[in-house]
Every structure is written in C-alpha cells, then in structure tokens.
C-alpha cells in the first residue's frame, strides 16, 4: 500500500485504560433497526472494543488472521468517520497481545482520516478478564467483547440469548472460561456500561453491535427493567400498557401502594452512589455545551436524594387519595349518590434537565394510581435511566409497564397524537418546550410556559425584610421557575434611598440588577437596561422598576407577568389583603419569598410541576392535581319511567 500518509499522530500500543458512556446518538451505519433492549447501546459515542488475541491468530500464535483484523479495522475506521470514538484493546499473553495490537495499528494507520471520531489501540496482558479499567478511563458507553464466544448460550441448541438475564429459564449453563467471561460481563454492566459479547466471525459485528442490532448477547441491567415487549410495539401499545397497569394499581389496597412508595424511597438511598456516578457523567458531558442555568438544574447531590426520599415518604403518609368521598346525596329514598376521587388515567410528562423530577413524578403517579410515560432531556439521559431502573425495580412486577421511559423524539411525536389513550400532558421546562407541546397535541396540557415572578415592595414595607426576601427569592436558586425576576418598588422609597438600598443588597448577593426603564437608570446610574419588560432570566439577574402605588403594581404584574407567583412586602395588612385578592396568579404571598412556591414546601410531598392553567389544577401540582372524579350511584331497584316512577328528595348527606 506504500507508506502511510495519515497526518494524525501515529496510533501506538499503550497500556490498557477504562470504559466510556452514552450520549446523544451520532450518525451510524444503517445495519439494522435498533433492537428493543439495545436502545442504550445504540446511544454510545465512546466504545471499547476488546478482541481476544487467540481469536485472530493460529493456535501456535505464529500467524495473524489479517482478514479478521482487517474487517474489524475497516468497521471501526468507518464508524470513527461518523463521530464515534474507539478504544481497541487486544487481550492475550503479553507477547501475543502486543503482536496483534501492532498489526491493528499498522492497518489503521493506512486509513485516510475522516470525520471527528478516533481509534486508539492498546494491549492487555490477560485474555481471561475484561478491559474494565479501559472502559472506566474512557468513560465508555459500551464495551464489545469479540472472541470465539458467540454470547450467552440458550437452551435452543446453537443459539445465544439476545439479552442476558441471570434468572431466565432460557439461559443454558456455560462452563469453564466461558462462564467466567459471561459473569465478568454481567458484573461490569452493573457498575459501568453495557457489554455486548459476540463472535468475531459474525459479519459486520462491530457495526451491528454499536448500531444496537441483535448480534451476540447484550449485558445491560437497564434493559431488564423494560417489559419484555417494551418499545417493540407502537407508542400506542406503550400507552395502553400504562393504562392496564394503572387499573391494576388502583385495585391494590392502600397498604400495598404505600409499601411500594417506601421501597422506592429506600432504593434511592441504597443506590445513591450509582445515581451520583451516572449524574456526574451527565454533568461532565454537559459542561461547555449548555447554559449554566441548565447545568445547575441537572446536578444531583446527596442532600437532594435525601430530600427526594423524605418527600416520597411524606406522600406515602398522606390519606388515601383514590376513592375519597367528596360529597354524598340521597337522590330518592334508597338511592344514594357518591362523588369520589379517581385517577386521571395515563399521564405523559415531558421534562428538561432536572433528573430529580423523575422520582417526584413517579411517586405522585404511584400514590394517585396513574400510569406514566416519562421523557427527560437527553442531557440527563444517564441519570434518568438509572433512576427509572431503580424505581421500577423497587415497585415490583407492575413497575416497568406502569412507568415507561421514552427515549426518542420520534416517540414523543407519536405519543402526542394519541389523544384517545393519553389523558393529560404535563411539560416541565422552558417556554420553547411548553409552547411546542401546546401547539402539537389535542391532549389537554397542564403547565406553565414562563416563570416571571414579581415582588412588590410597598410604601409600608419593612425595608430590611424586603432586602432579605428579595435576595433570597433571587439567589436561593436562580434557575428555578419560582425565582423572582422583577422587583417593583413603591415610588415613596425613591426620596428615602430605598431603591438604592434594594439595588445594593441584590448586588451584594451577586445579582446583576437591570433597570426596568430609563427613569430607573437615572435614579441609579450605571444599571444596564432590562432587555425586555417581560423576561425570565433564570440566572443571577433581576429587573428593578418603580411604581406609583399598589394598584399600579398589580396592573404591571398583569401586563408583564406569567401568572406564576407574586409577593407583596408590607406591614399594612389591609394593603396586603387587597393585593392578594387582586393579583390573578396561581400563587400570591405576603411577606414571604417567592421560593416557597413549591410542592415539597407546600406539604404536598412533591410536585409534577407548577401550573398556571385555569382549568383543573393551579399552582404546585401534587397528588390532588392528578385526580379527577367519578360518580357512584347505589340503588335498590329504582327506575325512571320518565320520572313518574320515583320521588326525588335530593337531600345532602
């Protein structure tokens, strides 16, 4: 072939390193459709391919099978051109592994560089172990092990099981070194990344494995949390399974549903290290690619997981919400009508960034008896996947069908068209997401498109209190939808220096204060002008505006707000009550931070979101917001006969 002309640094034989992680799927070869249990495999961008040296050499190790290694090298080179990154590990005796790695290196150096991906080659001086260190160091989303072993053997002679399940009755017993390798693959998959074990002689084996095609055996505990036919049918099938599971859940006694919630809380704490490890990978991947506000919402910490567990236990302790009698009436003698609470049915929840939303929403669905379809942002894919697996396994047999995790945008588009089998959509995210959902479906949508919260500092406010509450409402969690975005100050504070003091207090808290108008700029020189009178910053920025009086503040809020949360700071109770009656928002507070607008802080245990809708639930939506009503009529043989056969009493009981 002549001398290599590759301008890249030469690929060298190096020490074996560890396994990478899944990210948004890069373009890949259209070898086959993604197999149902391999969607996580198909999302891997960083891949470790481990080749057993004995599988590509003669028995005595004297000759290398150039056809086999050439095919593997070609596939990896082509896939690297499509954006995948490979770490090729050759395992065997030190001399043999080095020899085969050298052959791979020589072949790969002949390839013309294409695309953004790359291939590294390394040797591992042991054929009896998996390259787990290499997988960890590379933060791999997939390890593909290629040897003479075709996968985990099935009871059907000559076949392998496509998905490894140690409890499956279809799994045949392997022996010797094969059994050790299969056990190692399962152990690695539980703590690091999915593993595909396949025969090196399978055609296009690397391309098929990374594309999620059904080749060899996949080892992935997340795949086992899916129902056996999950995603193999249509989106309609997924929604119908959720409805069936919801009805089964409603039929269970309260004690069993409470026990499920307690198991979920326990499981979150027991698996805290796994959750934080996966979340750290999401955080690392997001850095430099997303805004600081999104990254802030993405992070999980031990105290957050403890708070989630506490919230779930608080939900478990609530009175039984399903079947609770709201009213009772005697329609006629011996004919009694009850109005009781009932689950809405099947909920589709679409949320961005915040993986802590998943356990909150799942626990509320469990308590209220609803089926659940969840779609999280791709930036939190690892966190959502591990949380979903832990929660559905803790629930028990109903879990995988009751709570499904939707993986692709195409599935969302399909689900949004199913107004006959999905009862409510709740989007949790920014204006763009919520507006898109509202335009794209006939299913009722519950949520808010903006969180533009106001704080009005009245002429009779305690200024020290006002400064303290304004700083808390902005600084405590700037990215939250209940963070204050605009502070309105009564004009009387101008002459007393109150406006300047409010600005200085916020600036001392690290907040950039924007002037709501040129008039405010003149009062406090140097303030940048706000980009819009109606803006949700989601960062350490706030707008300062001066208003003539309380009615003017109310008018300003109605003109520029989003109906989320507003607060008045005043010592005048009559003014406060007038403000709270007049402001048409979901939450209105007196002498309190807007940050209290939260399901956990309201004692709801958790929330699926904060609704600014006017129909059904409004404000933080907990268990009660996920319920509707049904009528139960109990008679003793009454009939209508055009209302001549009955005497109505309509007596409230």
C-alpha positions in Angstrom: 0.0 0.0 0.0 3.0 2.3 0.2 4.0 4.4 3.2 1.2 5.8 5.5 0.2 9.3 4.7 -2.0 9.8 7.8 -1.5 13.4 9.2 -2.7 12.3 12.6 -0.2 11.3 15.3 0.5 7.6 14.8 -1.6 5.2 16.8 0.6 3.5 19.4 0.4 0.4 21.5 -0.4 1.7 25.0 -1.4 0.5 28.4 -5.0 -0.6 28.7 -7.3 2.1 30.0 -11.1 2.0 31.1 -15.0 2.2 29.6 -17.0 5.3 28.2 -20.6 6.4 28.4 -23.7 7.1 26.2 -24.5 10.4 24.8 -26.8 11.6 22.0 -26.6 9.2 19.2 -24.2 10.1 16.4 -24.9 9.1 12.8 -24.1 5.5 12.3 -24.4 2.8 9.6 -27.9 1.6 8.9 -27.1 -2.0 9.5 -30.4 -3.0 11.1 -33.2 -1.4 13.2 -32.3 -0.9 16.9 -33.3 -4.0 18.9 -35.8 -3.2 21.7 -33.3 -4.0 24.5 -30.4 -2.1 22.9 -31.5 1.5 22.7 -29.0 2.5 25.4 -26.2 0.6 23.5 -27.1 2.4 20.3 -26.7 5.8 22.1 -23.0 5.2 22.9 -20.5 7.6 21.4 -17.4 6.2 23.2 -16.9 2.5 22.7 -14.3 0.0 23.9 -13.8 -3.0 21.5 -11.9 -5.9 23.2 -10.5 -8.5 20.8 -9.2 -11.8 22.2 -5.8 -12.4 20.5 -6.4 -16.1 20.3 -9.5 -15.5 18.1 -7.4 -13.8 15.4 -4.3 -16.0 15.4 -3.4 -19.6 14.7 -3.2 -22.0 17.6 0.5 -21.6 18.0 0.2 -17.8 17.7 2.6 -17.7 14.8 0.2 -16.3 12.2 -2.3 -13.4 12.5 -5.6 -13.6 10.6 -5.3 -10.4 8.6 -8.8 -10.9 7.1 -10.4 -10.8 10.5 -8.4 -7.9 11.9 -8.7 -6.0 8.6 -12.5 -6.3 8.8 -12.6 -5.0 12.4 -10.2 -2.2 11.5 -12.3 -1.2 8.5 -15.5 -1.1 10.5 -14.0 1.0 13.3 -12.4 3.4 10.9 -15.7 3.9 9.0 -17.6 4.4 12.3 -15.0 6.8 13.6 -15.6 8.8 10.4 -19.2 9.1 11.6 -18.2 10.6 15.0 -17.7 7.5 17.2 -14.5 7.2 19.4 -13.0 3.7 19.9 -10.5 2.2 22.3 -9.4 -1.1 20.8 -8.0 -3.5 23.4 -6.2 -6.6 22.3 -6.1 -9.1 25.2 -3.9 -12.2 25.5 -0.4 -13.1 26.6 1.9 -10.1 26.6 3.8 -11.1 23.5 0.7 -12.2 21.5 -1.4 -9.2 22.5 1.4 -6.8 21.6 1.9 -8.6 18.2 -1.8 -8.4 17.3 -2.1 -4.8 18.5 0.8 -3.9 16.3 -1.0 -5.4 13.3 -4.1 -3.4 14.1 -2.1 -0.3 14.4 -0.4 -0.8 11.1 -3.7 -1.3 9.3 -5.4 1.6 11.0 -2.5 4.0 10.1 -3.2 3.2 6.4 -6.7 4.6 6.7 -7.5 8.1 5.5 -8.7 10.2 8.4 -12.4 11.1 8.1 -14.9 12.8 10.4 -14.4 13.7 14.1 -14.0 10.3 15.8 -10.8 8.4 16.5 -9.4 5.0 17.2 -6.8 4.1 19.9 -5.1 0.8 20.2 -3.8 -0.8 23.5 -2.8 -4.2 24.7 -4.0 -6.1 27.8 -1.8 -8.9 29.1 -4.6 -11.2 30.1 -7.2 -12.9 27.9 -9.3 -14.1 30.9 -10.5 -10.7 32.0 -12.5 -7.8 30.6 -10.9 -4.5 30.0 -12.8 -2.8 32.8 -10.1 -0.3 33.6 -10.0 0.8 29.9 -13.8 1.1 29.9 -13.7 3.3 33.1 -10.9 5.5 31.9 -12.5 6.1 28.5 -15.9 6.7 30.2 -17.3 4.3 27.7 -21.0 3.9 26.9 -20.4 0.3 25.5 -17.8 -2.5 25.7 -17.9 -5.0 22.8 -16.0 -8.3 23.5 -15.1 -10.3 20.5 -13.7 -13.8 20.6 -14.8 -17.3 19.6 -17.6 -17.0 22.3 -20.8 -16.1 20.4 -22.7 -14.9 23.5 -24.6 -16.4 26.4 -25.8 -19.9 25.4 -29.5 -20.5 25.0 -31.4 -23.8 25.7 -32.0 -23.9 22.0 -29.0 -25.6 20.6 -26.6 -23.4 18.7 -28.4 -20.2 19.7 -27.5 -17.4 22.2 -29.9 -15.4 24.3 -30.1 -11.8 22.9 -30.3 -10.2 26.3 -28.6 -11.6 29.4 -30.9 -12.3 32.3 -29.3 -14.4 35.1 -32.8 -15.6 36.2 -34.1 -16.5 32.7 -35.2 -20.1 32.3 -34.0 -19.9 28.7 -30.3 -19.4 29.7 -28.2 -22.5 29.3 -25.2 -23.2 31.6 -21.8 -22.3 30.3 -18.6 -23.9 31.6 -15.0 -23.1 32.3 -13.5 -19.9 30.9 -16.8 -19.0 29.0 -18.7 -19.0 32.3 -16.1 -16.7 33.9 -16.2 -14.3 31.0 -20.0 -14.1 31.0 -20.0 -13.5 34.7 -17.4 -10.7 34.3 -19.6 -9.1 31.5 -22.6 -9.1 33.8 -20.6 -7.7 36.7 -19.2 -4.9 34.5 -22.6 -4.0 33.1 -24.0 -3.5 36.6 -21.4 -0.9 37.6 -20.1 0.7 34.4 -21.6 0.3 30.9 -23.5 -2.2 28.7 -21.4 -5.1 27.3 -22.0 -7.0 24.0 -20.4 -10.4 23.8 -20.3 -11.6 20.2 -18.3 -13.9 17.8 -15.5 -12.2 15.9 -16.6 -14.1 12.8 -20.0 -12.5 12.7 -20.3 -10.3 9.6 -20.1 -6.6 10.4 -20.1 -7.5 14.1 -18.7 -4.1 15.3 -21.0 -2.1 13.1 -24.0 -4.1 14.2 -23.2 -4.0 17.9 -22.8 -0.2 18.1 -25.9 0.3 16.0 -28.0 -1.7 18.5 -28.7 -4.6 16.2 -29.3 -8.0 17.7 -25.9 -9.6 17.4 -24.4 -11.7 20.2 -25.7 -11.1 23.8 -26.2 -7.7 25.4 -25.5 -7.4 29.2 -27.4 -4.4 30.4 -29.4 -4.4 33.7 -31.3 -1.3 32.4 -32.7 -3.4 29.6 -34.2 -5.8 32.2 -36.2 -3.0 33.7 -38.2 -2.8 30.5 -41.2 -5.0 29.9 -40.4 -7.9 27.6 -42.2 -6.2 24.7 -41.2 -2.6 25.6 -40.9 -0.4 22.6 -41.3 -3.5 20.3 -44.8 -2.4 19.6 -46.1 1.1 18.9 -46.3 4.1 21.1 -50.0 3.2 21.4 -49.0 -0.1 22.9 -46.8 1.6 25.5 -49.7 3.9 26.5 -52.2 1.0 26.6 -49.8 -1.0 28.9 -49.6 2.0 31.2 -53.4 2.2 31.4 -53.7 -1.5 32.1 -51.1 -1.2 34.9 -52.8 1.9 36.2 -56.0 -0.1 36.7 -54.2 -2.9 38.4 -52.5 -0.4 40.7 -55.9 1.2 41.6 -57.2 -2.3 42.6 -54.5 -2.8 45.1 -55.1 -2.0 48.8 -53.7 1.2 50.2 -51.1 -0.7 52.2 -49.6 -2.2 49.1 -49.2 1.1 47.3 -47.8 2.7 50.5 -45.3 -0.2 50.7 -44.2 0.5 47.1 -43.5 4.1 47.9 -41.5 3.2 50.9 -39.5 0.7 48.8 -38.8 3.5 46.2 -37.5 5.8 49.0 -35.3 3.1 50.4 -34.0 2.2 47.0 -33.0 5.8 46.1 -30.9 6.0 49.3 -29.4 2.5 48.9 -28.3 3.2 45.3 -27.2 6.8 46.0 -23.6 6.2 44.8 -24.8 4.7 41.5 -27.1 7.6 40.9 -24.5 10.2 41.7 -21.9 8.5 39.5 -24.3 8.5 36.5 -25.3 12.1 37.2 -21.6 13.1 37.3 -21.2 11.7 33.8 -24.2 13.8 32.6 -22.7 16.9 34.2 -19.3 16.3 32.6 -20.9 15.8 29.2 -23.0 19.0 29.6 -20.1 21.3 30.6 -19.3 23.7 27.8 -22.4 22.6 25.8 -25.3 24.0 27.8 -26.1 27.2 29.7 -25.1 27.5 33.4 -28.8 27.6 34.4 -29.4 24.2 32.7 -26.3 22.6 34.3 -27.4 23.9 37.7 -30.8 22.2 37.3 -29.0 19.0 36.1 -26.9 18.3 39.2 -27.8 15.9 42.0 -26.3 15.8 45.4 -26.7 13.5 48.5 -28.9 16.1 50.2 -31.1 16.3 47.2 -31.5 12.5 47.1 -32.3 12.5 50.8 -34.9 15.3 50.2 -36.4 13.2 47.4 -36.7 10.2 49.8 -38.2 12.3 52.5 -40.7 13.7 50.0 -41.7 10.3 48.8 -42.3 9.1 52.4 -44.4 12.2 53.1 -46.5 11.2 50.1 -46.8 7.7 51.5 -48.2 9.1 54.8 -50.9 11.1 53.1 -54.5 10.0 53.4 -55.7 7.6 50.7 -56.4 9.9 47.8 -58.2 7.5 45.5 -61.9 6.8 46.1 -62.1 9.6 48.7 -65.7 10.7 49.1 -66.2 14.4 48.1 -70.0 14.6 48.6 -73.0 12.3 49.1 -76.6 12.9 48.3 -79.8 11.0 48.7 -81.4 11.2 45.2 -84.5 9.4 46.3 -85.5 7.0 49.1 -82.9 4.2 48.9 -81.0 5.7 46.1 -77.6 7.2 47.2 -75.1 9.1 45.0 -71.5 9.5 46.0 -68.9 11.7 44.2 -65.4 10.3 44.7 -61.9 11.0 43.6 -60.4 8.9 40.8 -57.1 8.8 38.8 -56.9 10.8 35.6 -55.5 7.7 33.8 -52.4 7.9 31.7 -50.1 10.9 32.0 -47.3 12.0 29.6 -44.7 14.1 31.4 -42.0 15.8 29.4 -39.3 17.5 31.4 -36.0 19.1 30.7 -32.7 19.0 32.6 -33.9 18.1 36.1 -33.5 14.4 36.8 -34.9 14.9 40.3 -38.2 15.5 38.7 -38.4 11.8 37.7 -38.7 10.3 41.2 -41.0 13.1 42.3 -43.4 12.5 39.4 -43.2 8.7 39.7 -44.1 8.8 43.4 -47.1 11.1 42.7 -48.3 8.8 40.0 -48.0 5.8 42.3 -49.9 7.4 45.1 -52.6 8.7 42.7 -53.0 5.5 40.7 -52.0 6.9 37.3 -50.0 5.3 34.6 -46.9 7.3 33.5 -44.9 7.9 30.3 -41.8 10.0 31.0 -39.5 11.8 28.6 -36.5 13.5 30.1 -33.9 15.7 28.4 -31.1 14.0 26.6 -28.6 16.0 28.7 -29.8 13.9 31.7 -30.1 10.5 29.9 -27.8 8.6 32.2 -29.4 10.0 35.4 -32.9 9.3 34.2 -32.1 5.8 33.0 -30.6 4.7 36.4 -33.4 6.4 38.3 -36.0 4.7 36.2 -34.4 1.3 36.6 -34.1 1.7 40.4 -37.7 2.9 40.8 -39.4 0.4 38.6 -37.5 -2.5 40.2 -38.5 -1.2 43.7 -42.1 -1.1 42.6 -42.2 -4.7 41.6 -43.8 -6.6 38.7 -46.1 -3.7 37.8 -43.3 -1.2 37.6 -42.0 -1.5 34.0 -45.5 -1.2 32.5 -46.8 1.4 34.9 -43.8 3.8 34.4 -42.2 3.8 30.9 -39.2 5.9 30.0 -39.5 7.3 26.5 -36.1 7.6 24.7 -36.5 9.3 21.4 -38.1 12.5 19.9 -39.9 10.3 17.4 -41.7 8.5 20.2 -42.8 11.8 21.6 -44.3 12.9 18.3 -46.2 9.7 18.1 -47.5 9.9 21.7 -48.7 13.5 21.3 -51.1 12.2 18.6 -52.7 9.7 21.0 -55.5 11.8 22.4 -57.7 8.6 22.8 -55.3 6.8 25.1 -53.3 9.5 26.9 -55.3 11.7 29.2 -53.0 14.6 30.1 -49.6 16.0 29.1 -47.6 17.9 31.6 -44.5 19.6 30.2 -41.8 20.8 32.6 -39.3 23.1 31.0 -38.7 26.4 29.3 -41.1 28.5 27.2 -40.0 26.9 24.0 -40.8 23.4 25.2 -44.1 24.2 26.7 -45.3 26.2 23.7 -44.2 23.5 21.3 -46.2 20.9 23.2 -49.3 23.1 23.4 -49.2 23.6 19.6 -48.5 19.9 18.8 -51.3 18.0 20.5 -55.0 17.7 21.1 -54.4 16.1 24.5 -55.1 18.6 27.4 -51.9 20.3 28.5 -51.2 21.3 32.1 -48.2 23.5 32.9 -46.7 26.9 32.6 -44.7 28.5 29.8 -42.9 31.1 31.9 -42.0 31.7 35.5 -41.9 35.5 35.6 -42.3 36.2 39.3 -42.7 39.6 40.9 -42.0 41.1 44.3 -43.7 44.4 45.2 -42.1 46.5 48.0 -45.0 48.6 49.4 -44.6 52.1 50.9 -45.2 50.5 54.3 -42.7 47.7 53.9 -40.1 46.8 56.4 -37.1 47.6 54.2 -34.7 45.2 55.9 -37.2 42.4 55.4 -37.7 43.5 51.8 -34.0 43.3 51.1 -33.6 40.0 52.7 -36.6 38.4 50.9 -35.6 39.8 47.5 -32.1 38.4 47.8 -33.4 35.0 48.9 -36.0 35.0 46.1 -33.3 35.5 43.5 -30.1 33.9 44.9 -31.5 30.8 46.6 -31.9 29.1 43.2 -31.8 31.5 40.2 -32.7 28.8 37.7 -35.9 27.8 39.4 -39.3 28.9 37.9 -40.2 30.4 41.3 -37.2 32.7 41.5 -38.1 36.4 41.4 -37.4 38.1 38.1 -38.6 41.6 38.8 -38.7 43.8 41.9 -41.3 46.6 42.0 -40.6 49.4 44.5 -43.2 52.0 45.6 -42.2 55.5 44.5 -42.1 56.8 48.1 -38.9 54.9 48.6 -37.0 57.0 46.0 -36.7 60.0 48.3 -35.8 57.8 51.3 -33.0 56.0 49.4 -34.9 52.7 49.5 -34.4 52.0 45.8 -30.7 52.4 46.0 -30.6 50.2 49.1 -32.5 47.4 47.4 -30.1 47.6 44.4 -27.1 47.4 46.7 -28.5 44.5 48.7 -29.1 42.5 45.5 -25.7 43.4 44.1 -24.0 42.3 47.3 -25.7 38.9 46.8 -24.0 38.6 43.4 -27.1 39.7 41.4 -26.9 41.9 38.3 -29.7 44.5 38.6 -31.2 45.8 35.4 -33.2 49.0 35.2 -36.8 48.5 34.1 -36.9 51.9 32.5 -34.7 54.9 31.7 -36.2 56.6 34.7 -34.8 53.9 37.0 -31.4 54.3 35.2 -31.5 58.0 36.2 -32.2 57.1 39.8 -29.5 54.5 40.0 -26.8 55.4 37.4 -24.9 52.6 35.9 -27.6 50.0 35.8 -28.0 48.2 32.4 -31.4 48.5 30.8 -33.5 45.3 31.0 -33.7 43.6 27.6 -37.5 43.3 27.9 -40.3 44.3 30.3 -41.3 40.6 30.3 -38.3 38.4 30.8 -37.4 35.2 32.7 -33.7 35.4 33.3 -33.1 32.1 35.1 -29.8 33.5 36.2 -28.4 35.9 38.8 -30.1 38.8 37.0 -33.2 40.8 38.1 -35.2 43.8 36.9 -35.8 46.8 39.2 -38.9 49.0 38.5 -40.6 51.9 40.3 -44.4 52.1 40.5 -46.7 54.7 41.9 -48.8 52.5 44.2 -50.2 49.1 44.9 -52.9 49.2 42.1 -50.1 50.2 39.7 -48.0 47.2 40.8 -51.0 44.9 40.2 -51.6 46.3 36.7 -47.8 46.0 35.9 -47.9 42.3 37.1 -51.0 41.5 35.0 -49.4 43.2 31.9 -45.9 41.7 32.1 -46.2 38.6 34.4 -46.9 35.0 33.6 -49.4 34.2 36.4 -47.0 32.1 38.4 -46.0 33.6 41.8 -46.1 37.2 43.1 -45.3 38.6 46.6 -46.1 41.8 48.4 -43.8 43.1 51.2 -45.7 45.4 53.6 -46.7 45.9 57.2 -50.1 47.1 56.2 -52.4 44.1 56.4 -55.3 45.8 54.5 -53.0 46.6 51.6 -51.6 43.0 51.6 -55.1 41.5 51.6 -56.2 43.8 48.7 -53.1 42.8 46.8 -53.7 39.1 47.3 -57.3 39.4 46.2 -56.5 41.5 43.1 -53.5 39.6 41.7 -54.6 36.9 39.3 -51.7 34.5 39.6 -51.5 30.9 40.8 -49.6 31.8 44.0 -49.7 35.1 45.8 -47.7 35.7 49.0 -47.5 38.3 51.8 -44.1 38.9 53.4 -42.5 35.7 52.1 -40.1 34.7 49.4 -41.4 33.5 46.1 -39.2 30.4 46.5 -41.9 28.9 48.8 -44.0 28.2 45.6 -43.0 24.5 45.6 -44.9 21.3 46.1 -42.5 20.0 48.8 -42.6 23.3 50.7 -46.4 23.4 50.4 -46.5 20.0 52.2 -47.5 18.1 49.0 -44.5 15.8 49.3 -43.5 16.5 45.7 -44.9 18.1 42.5 -45.2 17.2 38.9 -44.9 20.9 38.1 -46.4 24.3 38.8 -49.5 25.0 36.7 -50.6 28.4 35.5 -53.6 26.9 33.8 -57.1 28.0 34.8 -58.7 24.7 34.3 -58.2 21.8 36.8 -55.1 22.2 38.9 -53.3 25.5 39.5 -50.0 26.2 41.3 -47.9 23.3 42.6 -49.5 20.1 41.4 -49.3 17.3 43.8 -51.4 14.1 44.3 -54.7 16.0 44.3 -53.9 17.7 41.0 -53.6 14.2 39.4 -57.1 13.2 40.3 -60.5 13.7 38.7 -63.9 12.5 40.0 -66.4 9.7 39.3 -70.0 9.2 40.4 -71.1 6.1 42.3 -74.9 5.5 42.5 -76.2 2.8 44.8 -79.9 1.8 44.5 -82.4 -0.8 45.4 -84.1 -1.3 42.1 -85.2 2.2 41.2 -86.2 3.1 37.6 -87.1 6.3 35.9 -90.2 5.7 33.7 -89.9 9.3 32.5 -89.6 10.3 36.2 -93.0 9.1 37.1 -91.8 6.0 39.0 -89.7 7.9 41.5 -89.9 10.7 44.1 -86.8 12.8 44.2 -85.5 14.0 47.6 -82.1 15.5 46.6 -81.0 15.6 50.2 -77.3 16.2 51.0 -75.9 13.6 53.4 
